[in-house]
Amino acid sequence: MAGILDGKVALVTGGGNGIGRAASLAFAREGARVAVADYEAEAARETVGLINSAGGQAISLSGDVTVAAQVQAMLDGTIAAYGRLDCAFNNAGIAGHQVESFGQLTHEWSEASFDRMIEVNLKGVWLCMKHEIPLIRAAGGGAIVNTASVAGLIGLRTSSGYVAAKHAVIGLTKTAALEYAEEKIRVNAVCPGYIVTRMTGPVRENRADVILGRTPMRRFGEPGEIAEMVVWLCSDRASYVTGAAYEVDGGMTAS
């Protein structure tokens, strides 16, 4: 039986670990040829190895999503390998502890930490979309999914820069969805709750009781649970879905 993305070409940023790796594997399982991009080149190669050893088809790319020339190089590599782009999952991002702001209130964030958070988590998504959209348009349409967060829907203490970036990602997603709907390009966002990944390790270790107390399902999510939503949003099964931000959070934002 053919997969729901059979014959499609997908690009995944941040594909070397966590949600990005799970999504890359799911894209391949569903029949897509996958370009796995990550700042950590070896991590991208490891994901590609997993896909190819399972009978899929993937290439690895490396680059910084905040640098336009490197984003363009990722897309050039995808086109050189596969000749087209149908789907993109803009997933690369960073957490507070990666910009030395963990546990800091809004007034305690440094300007450098705030700027870096916005640069990666917002500008990086915009730069990817800027370079992806012309290629998806040339393919006759397709789908983009951006990684937002529950932090794009609610406020979270000691996470002001992250919350600001993720709220903006949802706004960017909705605007692009309006702009390109008539060109058959669907643009959606996925809003993970607290998922078991390397990036969320420090917050899960320090705030597990609080997080699980706010999560009706009383557990952390798994990367594959986000991947399933991403793959569905990129498939024709979601053909009438655009401009949406889907919570995959165990019910955290339901109340």
Wavefront OBJ file of the C-alpha trace (Angstrom):
o trace
v 0.000 0.000 0.000
v 1.382 3.411 -0.949
v 2.055 5.900 1.814
v 0.114 9.133 2.138
v 3.118 11.110 0.831
v 4.139 8.702 -1.890
v 6.195 10.463 -4.567
v 6.550 13.705 -2.598
v 9.780 15.479 -1.659
v 10.033 16.854 1.872
v 12.578 19.079 3.610
v 12.924 18.892 7.393
v 15.005 21.421 9.309
v 16.262 20.431 12.719
v 16.022 16.867 11.434
v 18.959 15.484 13.366
v 17.244 14.964 16.713
v 13.957 14.832 18.572
v 10.834 15.896 16.724
v 12.750 16.582 13.522
v 14.238 13.104 13.423
v 10.878 11.485 14.174
v 9.233 13.537 11.438
v 11.949 12.669 8.921
v 11.419 8.974 9.622
v 7.648 9.379 9.331
v 7.918 11.256 6.031
v 10.061 8.445 4.643
v 7.710 5.776 5.979
v 4.866 7.455 4.113
v 6.752 7.402 0.813
v 8.423 10.804 0.667
v 11.998 11.389 -0.349
v 13.476 13.414 2.478
v 16.104 16.145 2.723
v 17.221 16.155 6.353
v 18.833 19.443 7.383
v 20.454 20.238 10.700
v 23.014 22.641 12.124
v 24.697 19.524 13.516
v 25.793 17.813 10.318
v 26.577 14.480 11.965
v 23.118 14.313 13.534
v 21.537 14.846 10.110
v 23.686 12.058 8.680
v 22.582 9.728 11.476
v 18.918 10.386 10.687
v 19.574 9.738 7.005
v 21.289 6.489 7.902
v 18.207 5.358 9.800
v 15.959 6.199 6.854
v 18.116 4.583 4.202
v 18.711 1.435 6.234
v 14.926 1.050 6.530
v 14.530 1.221 2.758
v 13.712 4.900 2.431
v 15.468 7.593 0.473
v 17.090 10.581 2.152
v 19.967 13.023 1.911
v 21.630 15.054 4.654
v 22.198 18.795 4.565
v 23.761 21.146 7.078
v 23.437 24.847 7.658
v 22.268 27.675 9.871
v 18.626 28.688 9.355
v 19.434 32.260 10.408
v 21.778 32.792 7.443
v 20.046 33.361 4.106
v 22.876 31.968 1.986
v 22.935 28.755 4.005
v 19.159 28.357 3.789
v 19.389 28.818 0.039
v 22.136 26.193 -0.077
v 19.846 23.718 1.719
v 17.145 24.288 -0.869
v 19.653 24.095 -3.715
v 20.829 20.748 -2.351
v 17.270 19.474 -2.174
v 16.536 20.475 -5.765
v 19.850 19.056 -6.993
v 18.996 15.694 -5.439
v 15.269 15.452 -6.118
v 14.322 18.126 -8.646
v 11.394 19.565 -6.696
v 9.996 20.444 -3.273
v 6.471 19.515 -2.181
v 6.578 19.707 1.617
v 8.619 21.540 4.228
v 8.722 21.111 7.983
v 10.407 24.161 9.503
v 11.301 22.691 12.840
v 14.770 24.001 13.768
v 14.693 25.915 17.034
v 16.276 26.545 20.406
v 15.135 26.673 24.038
v 15.794 29.134 26.831
v 18.691 27.226 28.355
v 20.483 27.424 25.002
v 20.590 31.218 25.207
v 21.428 31.331 28.939
v 17.991 32.565 29.973
v 16.658 29.508 31.814
v 14.516 30.552 34.786
v 14.794 34.275 34.053
v 11.899 36.699 34.344
v 11.222 39.113 31.508
v 13.341 41.952 32.933
v 16.224 39.567 33.607
v 16.721 38.431 30.011
v 19.775 39.926 28.337
v 19.348 41.681 25.023
v 21.701 39.167 23.429
v 19.629 36.228 24.675
v 16.383 37.764 23.438
v 17.864 38.613 20.049
v 19.241 35.095 19.565
v 15.904 33.526 20.492
v 14.064 35.644 17.946
v 16.758 35.112 15.324
v 16.550 31.317 15.425
v 12.943 30.627 16.350
v 11.273 33.335 14.255
v 13.655 34.693 11.636
v 14.827 31.159 10.868
v 11.261 30.059 10.092
v 10.667 33.129 7.936
v 13.915 32.662 6.004
v 13.077 29.039 5.298
v 9.594 29.944 4.088
v 11.002 32.751 1.950
v 13.180 30.266 0.058
v 10.755 27.318 0.119
v 7.640 29.013 -1.213
v 8.935 29.730 -4.736
v 9.961 26.080 -5.082
v 6.654 24.733 -3.795
v 4.874 27.161 -6.094
v 6.938 25.818 -9.020
v 5.864 22.282 -8.073
v 2.215 23.287 -8.431
v 1.490 23.569 -4.731
v 2.219 21.717 -1.526
v 2.369 22.173 2.214
v 4.476 23.850 4.869
v 4.338 23.076 8.583
v 6.077 25.318 11.094
v 6.941 24.256 14.617
v 5.327 26.647 17.060
v 4.550 25.493 20.625
v 1.963 25.674 23.334
v 4.081 28.744 24.151
v 2.656 30.254 20.969
v -0.841 30.056 22.448
v -0.397 30.890 26.127
v 2.043 32.710 28.356
v 4.713 30.814 30.268
v 6.630 32.256 33.188
v 10.382 32.733 32.658
v 10.055 32.145 28.911
v 9.314 35.590 27.507
v 11.618 35.474 24.471
v 10.540 31.949 23.574
v 6.860 32.805 24.003
v 7.246 35.938 21.874
v 8.940 34.002 19.070
v 6.400 31.189 19.058
v 3.401 33.528 19.094
v 4.988 35.255 16.102
v 5.475 31.952 14.284
v 1.738 31.355 14.480
v 1.044 34.834 13.131
v 3.520 34.283 10.311
v 1.889 30.938 9.538
v -1.601 32.405 9.349
v -0.482 35.283 7.150
v 1.341 33.036 4.678
v -1.695 30.742 4.587
v -3.827 33.683 3.458
v -1.294 34.857 0.912
v -0.700 31.536 -0.857
v -3.996 29.648 -0.572
v -4.953 30.410 -4.162
v -1.633 28.958 -5.301
v -2.446 25.664 -3.578
v 0.160 26.115 -0.863
v -1.156 25.207 2.565
v 0.654 26.583 5.620
v -0.005 25.310 9.127
v 1.702 25.141 12.498
v 2.042 22.401 15.056
v 2.085 23.341 18.743
v 3.801 20.664 20.812
v 3.455 20.477 24.543
v 6.345 19.124 26.584
v 7.928 16.402 24.468
v 10.705 14.023 25.501
v 13.609 15.521 23.559
v 17.122 16.707 24.323
v 15.973 20.321 24.054
v 13.329 20.004 26.770
v 15.551 18.008 29.131
v 16.381 20.785 31.621
v 12.805 22.026 31.989
v 11.439 18.490 32.355
v 14.026 17.711 35.003
v 13.387 20.883 36.984
v 9.626 21.338 36.561
v 8.190 17.888 35.954
v 5.620 18.079 38.757
v 4.316 21.456 37.615
v 4.181 20.466 33.945
v 2.459 17.148 34.540
v 0.070 18.816 36.953
v -1.068 21.075 34.088
v -1.290 18.220 31.579
v -4.568 16.254 31.754
v -2.946 13.144 30.245
v -0.324 13.257 33.052
v 2.639 12.398 30.853
v 5.149 13.968 28.502
v 4.667 13.513 24.783
v 6.860 11.516 22.448
v 8.463 12.952 19.277
v 6.580 10.493 17.104
v 3.271 11.892 18.313
v 4.176 15.268 16.848
v 5.510 13.645 13.678
v 2.162 12.017 12.972
v 0.426 15.398 12.992
v 3.091 16.936 10.761
v 2.879 14.162 8.185
v -0.910 14.362 8.122
v -0.816 18.136 7.621
v 1.536 17.679 4.651
v -0.664 15.020 3.055
v -3.691 15.351 0.815
v -5.783 14.078 3.712
v -5.472 17.609 5.093
v -6.355 19.195 1.751
v -8.799 21.721 3.263
v -6.606 22.665 6.218
v -4.578 25.860 6.147
v -3.793 28.666 8.556
v -4.293 26.409 11.563
v -2.211 25.871 14.683
v -2.694 22.360 16.046
v -2.077 21.623 19.725
v -0.449 18.255 20.413
v -0.038 18.721 24.134
v -1.904 16.091 26.143
v -4.663 18.606 26.823
v -2.470 21.280 28.429
v -4.142 24.178 26.587
v -7.683 22.783 26.828
v -8.502 24.516 30.098
l 1 2 3 4 5 6 7 8 9 10 11 12 13 14 15 16 17 18 19 20 21 22 23 24 25 26 27 28 29 30 31 32 33 34 35 36 37 38 39 40 41 42 43 44 45 46 47 48 49 50 51 52 53 54 55 56 57 58 59 60 61 62 63 64 65 66 67 68 69 70 71 72 73 74 75 76 77 78 79 80 81 82 83 84 85 86 87 88 89 90 91 92 93 94 95 96 97 98 99 100 101 102 103 104 105 106 107 108 109 110 111 112 113 114 115 116 117 118 119 120 121 122 123 124 125 126 127 128 129 130 131 132 133 134 135 136 137 138 139 140 141 142 143 144 145 146 147 148 149 150 151 152 153 154 155 156 157 158 159 160 161 162 163 164 165 166 167 168 169 170 171 172 173 174 175 176 177 178 179 180 181 182 183 184 185 186 187 188 189 190 191 192 193 194 195 196 197 198 199 200 201 202 203 204 205 206 207 208 209 210 211 212 213 214 215 216 217 218 219 220 221 222 223 224 225 226 227 228 229 230 231 232 233 234 235 236 237 238 239 240 241 242 243 244 245 246 247 248 249 250 251 252 253 254 255
